[in-house]
Amino acid sequence: MNSFYRKTEDNRAEDSSSIPIRICRPVDVDTVLAQLPEDQRAYAEAKEFSGAEGQLIIISASTGDVMLVLYGVGPADQDDLGPIRCGNLASRLKPNLYEFHSLPADWDESLAAIGWGLGAYKFDRYLKDKKTFPVVKIAHLDDADEIDNIIRAVHTGRDLINTPSNDMGPIALEGAARSLASEFSATVNVIEGEALIAENYPMIHAVGRAAHEAPRLVELNWGDDSHPRLAIAGKGITFDTGGVNIKSASGARIMKKDMGGAAHAIALAHMIMANNLPIRLHLLLAIAENAVSSGAYRPGDILPSRAGKTVEIDNTDAEGRLVLGDTLTRAGEDDPALIIDFATLTGAARVALGPNLPPFFTNRENLVAPVMRETTAAHDPVWNMPLWAPYMRYLSSPIADMKNAGGGFAGCITAALFLEQFVLGKPWMHFDVYGWNPSSRPGHPPGGEIFALRGLYNWLKSGGLEEV
């Protein structure tokens, strides 16, 4: 990961001069220009700087050295990204050392720095030429270390999703969890292959048993037992063929991202541990490859589950909810204050809300408003969807307790209702994330993406578990 700013201990940055950046809206242009030396103001006026969204003016000296950056972000009532727009600067400016000298009055500088860090990302593991990003000074900010930890967590999650499945199979994804545990002195327990049957995780085993790398449940524990317990579960399907109900060529093309739920869970755990939140953390990753072979599970099969419920397989491409079902049951056994799960679960969620707005579900209504408030404030939004109990009829089976898929209607709701059956009444939130940017936006380059976590982190930091 390329560094996106210099911290106080980096003496080179503190001893170096930086290039000022002035960011403004159209209403503030006259005020900003009035603060500039006459020659710079004249140049900006000649270039017709108006503060329009995305307008970038670079003012250089006769030597060619950059003296000032002016950046427009448009009117406030049309600005959905807010300070995250600084990610556009991180991707457009040439490598150098910069510093924010003025921002719109409604922007928070810490969030602007986070936006910069979100934009200072390129997945270049397989490229000969590596990208070098510009650097912004934020040493004066009290939360500089926290910002760094948040961005590093997001970049790590993006890297996991972007890595192709030949290098990010079940063994490698377990390795990522072990590396995280090692960094923060957490403990790890892994149940793998046939041991999943012996330890009563039959649905995880069934989904992954056809692959050349065995399925597994990875558990990480960290923190003080006196702190409230938080269980974070992630769907880690390292590649999804669809199983016997095989996907189309276009549907399979980016299924390396089907472990995006696990990447989200790892990234949130990283934020919590790196910033030492007073939380007793239990991270659970349900890891498998949904492959096709002679050992694959089939439509019409009936699977037992850790919760004691039987599940008729309607569609083998609805596998994520199966591995999460056993995992959620395990998560609840240690009586956590809250269970949060992340999964690239349904195409129906994308149809309902598009690629950039993840739906979330919870069985505790009082959590909806604070979570939406914090994610909105962080420009990391989510949208609450209902656990509409009457739709459980779509999951009815005449020969098992339920089916694993409910047909074409309300797909993200029926998937959430399926998961709810395995929470067994524990406080729970479910995030159906896409894990992918199909196109570029400021701070959000195309490819693997981490959604909702910055807002959730802020909610947890502010004592969210006390609201459960």
C-alpha positions as CSV (number, residue, x, y, z in Angstrom):
1,M,0.0,0.0,0.0
2,N,1.3,3.4,-0.9
3,S,1.5,5.9,1.9
4,F,-1.0,8.7,1.5
5,Y,0.3,11.1,4.2
6,R,3.2,11.7,6.5
7,K,2.8,11.4,10.2
8,T,4.5,13.5,12.8
9,E,7.4,11.1,13.3
10,D,8.3,11.4,9.7
11,N,10.8,14.2,10.0
12,R,11.3,14.5,6.3
13,A,7.7,15.6,5.8
14,E,7.8,18.0,8.7
15,D,11.0,19.6,7.4
16,S,9.8,19.8,3.9
17,S,7.7,22.5,2.3
18,S,4.3,21.4,1.1
19,I,2.1,22.6,-1.8
20,P,-1.1,24.2,-0.5
21,I,-4.5,22.9,-1.7
22,R,-7.5,25.2,-1.6
23,I,-10.9,23.5,-2.0
24,C,-14.0,25.5,-2.5
25,R,-17.6,25.7,-3.6
26,P,-18.8,28.2,-6.2
27,V,-20.2,30.4,-3.5
28,D,-16.7,30.6,-1.9
29,V,-14.6,31.3,-5.0
30,D,-14.3,35.1,-4.5
31,T,-13.3,34.7,-0.9
32,V,-10.6,32.1,-1.8
33,L,-9.2,34.1,-4.7
34,A,-9.0,37.2,-2.6
35,Q,-6.6,35.5,-0.3
36,L,-4.1,34.7,-3.1
37,P,-1.2,36.8,-4.3
38,E,-2.1,39.0,-7.3
39,D,-0.4,36.8,-9.9
40,Q,-2.0,33.6,-8.7
41,R,-5.4,35.3,-8.5
42,A,-5.0,36.6,-12.1
43,Y,-4.0,33.1,-13.3
44,A,-7.0,31.5,-11.7
45,E,-9.4,34.1,-13.1
46,A,-7.8,33.6,-16.6
47,K,-8.5,29.9,-16.3
48,E,-12.1,30.8,-15.2
49,F,-11.9,28.9,-11.9
50,S,-15.5,28.8,-10.7
51,G,-15.5,26.1,-8.0
52,A,-17.5,23.7,-10.3
53,E,-17.5,20.0,-9.4
54,G,-14.2,18.4,-10.4
55,Q,-12.5,21.6,-11.6
56,L,-8.8,21.4,-11.0
57,I,-6.4,24.4,-11.5
58,I,-2.7,23.9,-10.9
59,I,-0.6,27.1,-10.6
60,S,3.1,26.8,-11.2
61,A,6.1,29.1,-10.9
62,S,8.3,30.0,-13.9
63,T,10.6,27.2,-12.8
64,G,7.8,24.7,-13.2
65,D,7.4,24.0,-9.5
66,V,3.8,23.7,-8.4
67,M,2.8,26.7,-6.2
68,L,-0.9,26.1,-5.5
69,V,-3.7,23.7,-6.3
70,L,-7.3,24.9,-6.6
71,Y,-10.1,22.4,-6.6
72,G,-13.8,22.9,-7.0
73,V,-16.4,20.6,-5.5
74,G,-19.7,22.2,-6.7
75,P,-22.7,23.4,-4.7
76,A,-23.4,21.8,-1.3
77,D,-26.9,20.6,-2.3
78,Q,-25.4,18.6,-5.1
79,D,-22.5,17.1,-3.2
80,D,-23.3,13.5,-2.2
81,L,-19.6,12.6,-1.6
82,G,-18.5,15.6,0.5
83,P,-14.9,15.4,1.8
84,I,-14.5,11.9,0.1
85,R,-14.1,14.0,-3.1
86,C,-10.5,14.5,-2.0
87,G,-9.9,11.0,-3.3
88,N,-10.1,12.6,-6.8
89,L,-7.1,14.7,-5.9
90,A,-5.1,11.8,-4.7
91,S,-5.6,10.0,-8.0
92,R,-5.1,13.1,-10.2
93,L,-2.2,15.1,-8.7
94,K,1.4,14.2,-9.4
95,P,3.5,12.7,-6.6
96,N,4.5,15.5,-4.2
97,L,3.8,16.7,-0.7
98,Y,0.6,18.6,-0.2
99,E,-1.4,20.3,2.6
100,F,-5.0,21.4,2.9
101,H,-5.0,25.2,3.3
102,S,-8.8,25.7,3.0
103,L,-11.8,23.5,2.8
104,P,-15.6,24.1,2.4
105,A,-17.1,25.2,5.7
106,D,-19.3,22.1,5.9
107,W,-16.3,19.7,5.5
108,D,-14.4,17.9,8.2
109,E,-10.6,17.8,7.6
110,S,-10.2,14.3,9.1
111,L,-12.9,13.0,6.7
112,A,-11.1,14.9,3.8
113,A,-7.9,13.0,4.7
114,I,-9.8,9.8,4.7
115,G,-11.2,10.6,1.3
116,W,-7.6,11.3,0.1
117,G,-6.5,7.9,1.4
118,L,-9.5,6.1,-0.2
119,G,-8.4,7.6,-3.6
120,A,-4.7,6.8,-3.1
121,Y,-5.2,3.1,-4.1
122,K,-4.4,1.0,-7.0
123,F,-4.2,-2.8,-7.1
124,D,-0.8,-3.3,-8.8
125,R,0.3,-6.7,-7.4
126,Y,0.5,-8.1,-10.9
127,L,1.8,-5.0,-12.7
128,K,5.4,-4.3,-13.4
129,D,5.0,-0.6,-13.0
130,K,3.8,0.4,-9.5
131,K,1.7,3.5,-8.9
132,T,3.2,6.3,-6.7
133,F,0.6,8.6,-5.1
134,P,0.9,12.1,-3.8
135,V,1.1,12.6,-0.1
136,V,-0.9,15.0,2.1
137,K,0.2,16.3,5.5
138,I,-2.2,15.6,8.4
139,A,0.4,15.5,11.3
140,H,-1.5,18.3,13.0
141,L,-4.7,16.2,13.3
142,D,-5.2,14.5,16.7
143,D,-6.6,11.4,14.9
144,A,-3.9,11.0,12.3
145,D,-3.0,7.5,13.5
146,E,-6.6,6.5,13.6
147,I,-7.1,7.8,10.0
148,D,-4.1,5.8,8.9
149,N,-5.4,2.6,10.5
150,I,-8.8,3.0,8.9
151,I,-7.3,3.5,5.4
152,R,-4.9,0.6,5.8
153,A,-7.9,-1.6,6.7
154,V,-9.9,-0.5,3.7
155,H,-6.9,-1.0,1.4
156,T,-6.3,-4.5,2.9
157,G,-9.9,-5.4,2.3
158,R,-9.8,-4.2,-1.3
159,D,-6.6,-6.1,-1.9
160,L,-8.2,-9.3,-0.7
161,I,-11.2,-8.9,-3.0
162,N,-9.1,-7.9,-6.0
163,T,-6.7,-10.8,-5.7
164,P,-7.7,-13.6,-8.2
165,S,-8.9,-16.9,-6.9
166,N,-5.8,-18.8,-8.0
167,D,-4.0,-16.7,-5.3
168,M,-6.9,-16.2,-2.9
169,G,-8.3,-19.7,-2.3
170,P,-9.4,-21.0,1.1
171,I,-5.8,-21.6,2.3
172,A,-4.7,-18.0,1.3
173,L,-7.8,-16.4,2.9
174,E,-7.1,-18.3,6.1
175,G,-3.6,-17.0,5.8
176,A,-4.9,-13.4,5.7
177,A,-6.8,-14.0,9.0
178,R,-3.7,-15.5,10.5
179,S,-1.6,-12.5,9.5
180,L,-4.1,-10.2,11.1
181,A,-4.1,-12.2,14.3
182,S,-0.3,-12.2,14.4
183,E,-0.2,-8.4,13.9
184,F,-2.5,-7.8,16.9
185,S,-1.7,-10.8,19.1
186,A,-5.1,-12.4,18.7
187,T,-5.7,-16.1,18.9
188,V,-6.9,-18.3,15.9
189,N,-8.8,-21.5,15.7
190,V,-9.4,-23.3,12.4
191,I,-11.8,-26.2,11.7
192,E,-11.1,-27.7,8.3
193,G,-12.3,-30.4,5.9
194,E,-13.9,-33.5,7.5
195,A,-13.4,-32.0,10.9
196,L,-16.3,-29.7,10.0
197,I,-18.6,-32.7,10.1
198,A,-17.2,-33.9,13.4
199,E,-17.6,-30.4,14.9
200,N,-21.2,-30.0,13.5
201,Y,-20.7,-27.5,10.7
202,P,-22.4,-29.6,8.0
203,M,-23.5,-26.8,5.7
204,I,-20.1,-25.2,5.5
205,H,-18.7,-28.7,4.6
206,A,-21.3,-29.4,2.0
207,V,-20.7,-26.2,0.1
208,G,-17.0,-26.6,0.0
209,R,-16.4,-30.3,-0.2
210,A,-16.1,-30.4,-4.0
211,A,-13.2,-28.1,-4.2
212,H,-9.5,-29.0,-4.3
213,E,-8.9,-26.9,-1.2
214,A,-10.9,-27.9,1.8
215,P,-13.6,-25.7,3.4
216,R,-12.9,-24.2,6.8
217,L,-14.3,-22.1,9.6
218,V,-11.7,-19.6,10.9
219,E,-12.2,-18.0,14.3
220,L,-10.1,-15.1,15.7
221,N,-10.5,-13.9,19.3
222,W,-9.1,-10.6,20.7
223,G,-9.6,-8.2,23.5
224,D,-10.5,-8.0,27.2
225,D,-13.2,-10.4,28.5
226,S,-14.6,-7.4,30.5
227,H,-15.5,-5.6,27.3
228,P,-18.8,-6.1,25.4
229,R,-18.5,-9.0,23.0
230,L,-18.9,-8.4,19.3
231,A,-19.1,-11.2,16.8
232,I,-18.3,-10.4,13.2
233,A,-19.0,-13.0,10.5
234,G,-18.0,-13.0,6.9
235,K,-18.9,-15.0,3.9
236,G,-15.7,-16.3,2.3
237,I,-16.6,-18.0,-0.9
238,T,-13.3,-17.7,-2.7
239,F,-14.8,-18.5,-6.0
240,D,-18.4,-19.2,-6.9
241,T,-19.1,-21.3,-9.9
242,G,-22.8,-21.5,-8.9
243,G,-22.2,-25.2,-8.2
244,V,-24.4,-27.7,-10.1
245,N,-26.7,-24.7,-10.9
246,I,-23.7,-23.3,-12.7
247,K,-23.4,-19.6,-13.5
248,S,-23.3,-18.1,-16.9
249,A,-19.9,-16.9,-18.3
250,S,-20.8,-13.3,-17.5
251,G,-22.1,-14.2,-14.1
252,A,-18.9,-16.0,-13.2
253,R,-16.5,-13.3,-14.5
254,I,-15.9,-11.5,-11.2
255,M,-16.8,-14.2,-8.7
256,K,-13.4,-13.9,-7.2
257,K,-15.2,-11.2,-5.2
258,D,-17.5,-13.6,-3.6
259,M,-15.3,-13.7,-0.5
260,G,-16.0,-10.0,-0.2
261,G,-18.0,-10.5,3.0
262,A,-14.9,-12.1,4.6
263,A,-12.8,-9.1,3.4
264,H,-15.3,-6.7,5.0
265,A,-15.2,-8.7,8.3
266,I,-11.4,-8.7,8.3
267,A,-11.2,-5.0,7.5
268,L,-13.6,-4.1,10.3
269,A,-11.7,-6.3,12.7
270,H,-8.5,-4.6,11.6
271,M,-10.0,-1.2,12.4
272,I,-11.2,-2.3,15.8
273,M,-7.9,-3.9,16.9
274,A,-5.6,-1.3,15.4
275,N,-7.4,1.5,17.2
276,N,-7.8,-0.6,20.4
277,L,-11.5,-0.2,20.8
278,P,-12.8,-1.5,24.1
279,I,-14.5,-4.5,22.5
280,R,-14.2,-8.3,23.0
281,L,-13.9,-9.3,19.3
282,H,-14.9,-12.6,17.8
283,L,-14.2,-12.8,14.1
284,L,-15.7,-15.8,12.2
285,L,-14.9,-16.5,8.5
286,A,-16.9,-19.2,6.7
287,I,-14.4,-20.1,3.9
288,A,-15.1,-22.4,1.0
289,E,-15.0,-22.6,-2.8
290,N,-18.3,-23.5,-4.4
291,A,-16.9,-25.8,-7.1
292,V,-18.4,-28.4,-9.4
293,S,-17.1,-32.0,-9.2
294,S,-18.4,-35.5,-8.4
295,G,-18.5,-34.5,-4.7
296,A,-20.6,-31.4,-5.2
297,Y,-23.9,-31.0,-3.3
298,R,-27.0,-31.0,-5.5
299,P,-30.4,-29.4,-6.0
300,G,-32.9,-31.4,-4.0
301,D,-30.4,-32.5,-1.3
302,I,-31.4,-32.0,2.3
303,L,-28.7,-30.7,4.6
304,P,-28.6,-30.7,8.4
305,S,-27.3,-27.6,10.1
306,R,-25.6,-26.6,13.3
307,A,-28.9,-25.1,14.5
308,G,-30.7,-28.4,14.1
309,K,-32.8,-27.2,11.2
310,T,-32.9,-29.1,7.9
311,V,-32.5,-27.3,4.6
312,E,-33.7,-28.5,1.2
313,I,-31.4,-27.2,-1.6
314,D,-33.4,-25.3,-4.1
315,N,-30.4,-23.8,-5.8
316,T,-26.7,-24.5,-5.3
317,D,-25.9,-20.9,-6.3
318,A,-27.5,-19.8,-3.0
319,E,-24.5,-21.1,-1.1
320,G,-23.4,-18.1,0.9
321,R,-26.4,-18.3,3.2
322,L,-25.6,-21.9,3.9
323,V,-22.1,-21.3,5.1
324,L,-23.2,-18.3,7.1
325,G,-26.1,-20.2,8.7
326,D,-23.7,-22.5,10.6
327,T,-21.4,-19.6,11.3
328,L,-24.1,-17.4,12.8
329,T,-25.3,-20.2,15.0
330,R,-21.7,-20.6,16.3
331,A,-21.4,-16.8,16.8
332,G,-24.4,-16.7,19.0
333,E,-23.2,-19.5,21.3
334,D,-20.8,-17.2,23.2
335,D,-23.7,-14.8,24.0
336,P,-22.4,-11.7,22.2
337,A,-23.9,-8.3,22.6
338,L,-24.3,-8.1,18.8
339,I,-23.6,-10.3,15.8
340,I,-22.8,-8.5,12.5
341,D,-22.4,-10.4,9.3
342,F,-21.2,-9.3,5.8
343,A,-21.9,-11.1,2.6
344,T,-21.9,-10.7,-1.1
345,L,-25.2,-12.5,-0.9
346,T,-27.7,-11.5,-3.5
347,G,-28.0,-10.0,-7.0
348,A,-31.5,-8.9,-5.8
349,A,-29.8,-6.3,-3.5
350,R,-28.2,-4.7,-6.5
351,V,-31.4,-4.6,-8.4
352,A,-33.1,-3.0,-5.4
353,L,-30.5,-0.4,-4.4
354,G,-27.7,-0.5,-7.0
355,P,-24.0,-1.2,-6.5
356,N,-23.1,1.7,-4.1
357,L,-25.9,1.5,-1.5
358,P,-25.8,-1.7,0.6
359,P,-29.0,-2.9,2.3
360,F,-28.8,-3.9,5.9
361,F,-31.2,-5.8,8.0
362,T,-31.5,-6.1,11.8
363,N,-33.7,-7.8,14.3
364,R,-33.3,-4.9,16.7
365,E,-35.3,-1.9,15.4
366,N,-33.6,0.6,17.8
367,L,-30.3,0.1,15.9
368,V,-31.6,1.3,12.6
369,A,-31.5,5.1,13.2
370,P,-28.0,5.3,14.8
371,V,-26.4,3.1,12.2
372,M,-27.9,5.0,9.3
373,R,-26.9,8.3,11.0
374,E,-23.3,7.3,11.4
375,T,-22.9,5.8,8.0
376,T,-24.5,8.8,6.3
377,A,-22.2,11.2,8.3
378,A,-19.2,9.2,7.1
379,H,-20.4,9.3,3.5
380,D,-20.4,5.6,3.7
381,P,-24.2,5.0,3.4
382,V,-26.4,2.0,3.9
383,W,-30.2,1.6,3.7
384,N,-32.4,-0.4,6.0
385,M,-34.6,-3.1,4.5
386,P,-37.3,-5.1,6.3
387,L,-37.2,-8.6,7.7
388,W,-40.7,-9.1,6.3
389,A,-41.8,-12.3,8.0
390,P,-44.7,-13.2,5.6
391,Y,-42.1,-13.8,2.9
392,M,-40.9,-16.8,4.8
393,R,-43.5,-18.6,2.8
394,Y,-41.2,-18.4,-0.2
395,L,-38.7,-20.6,1.7
396,S,-41.3,-23.2,2.6
397,S,-40.4,-26.9,1.9
398,P,-42.7,-29.9,2.1
399,I,-39.9,-32.2,3.1
400,A,-37.5,-30.0,5.2
401,D,-37.7,-27.2,7.7
402,M,-37.0,-24.7,4.8
403,K,-35.5,-24.3,1.4
404,N,-32.3,-22.2,0.8
405,A,-33.8,-20.0,-1.9
406,G,-37.2,-18.5,-2.5
407,G,-37.6,-17.8,-6.2
408,G,-37.7,-14.5,-8.0
409,F,-39.4,-12.2,-5.5
410,A,-37.8,-10.2,-2.8
411,G,-34.5,-12.0,-3.1
412,C,-32.4,-10.0,-0.6
413,I,-35.3,-10.1,2.0
414,T,-35.8,-13.9,1.7
415,A,-32.0,-14.4,2.0
416,A,-31.9,-12.3,5.2
417,L,-34.9,-14.2,6.5
418,F,-33.1,-17.4,5.9
419,L,-30.1,-16.1,7.9
420,E,-32.3,-14.9,10.7
421,Q,-33.4,-18.5,11.3
422,F,-29.8,-19.3,12.5
423,V,-29.3,-16.3,14.7
424,L,-31.7,-17.8,17.2
425,G,-32.9,-14.5,18.6
426,K,-29.5,-12.9,19.3
427,P,-29.1,-9.2,18.4
428,W,-28.0,-9.2,14.8
429,M,-27.3,-7.0,11.8
430,H,-26.8,-8.3,8.2
431,F,-25.1,-6.3,5.4
432,D,-25.6,-7.5,1.8
433,V,-22.6,-5.8,0.2
434,Y,-21.6,-5.8,-3.4
435,G,-17.9,-5.7,-2.7
436,W,-17.2,-4.1,-6.1
437,N,-17.1,-0.8,-7.9
438,P,-18.2,-1.3,-11.5
439,S,-17.0,2.2,-12.3
440,S,-14.8,4.9,-10.8
441,R,-16.0,7.6,-8.4
442,P,-13.9,10.0,-6.3
443,G,-12.3,7.9,-3.5
444,H,-13.7,4.7,-5.0
445,P,-11.5,3.3,-7.8
446,P,-13.0,0.5,-9.9
447,G,-12.7,-3.1,-8.6
448,G,-12.8,-4.4,-5.1
449,E,-14.5,-2.1,-2.5
450,I,-15.3,-2.0,1.2
451,F,-18.7,-0.6,2.1
452,A,-20.3,0.7,5.3
453,L,-17.4,0.0,7.6
454,R,-16.2,3.5,8.3
455,G,-19.6,4.4,9.5
456,L,-20.0,1.2,11.5
457,Y,-16.6,1.8,13.1
458,N,-17.7,5.3,14.2
459,W,-20.8,3.8,15.6
460,L,-18.9,1.2,17.6
461,K,-16.3,3.8,18.8
462,S,-19.1,6.0,20.1
463,G,-20.5,3.1,22.2
464,G,-22.9,1.5,19.8
465,L,-22.8,-1.8,21.6
466,E,-24.3,-0.1,24.6
467,E,-27.4,0.8,22.5
468,V,-28.2,-2.9,21.7
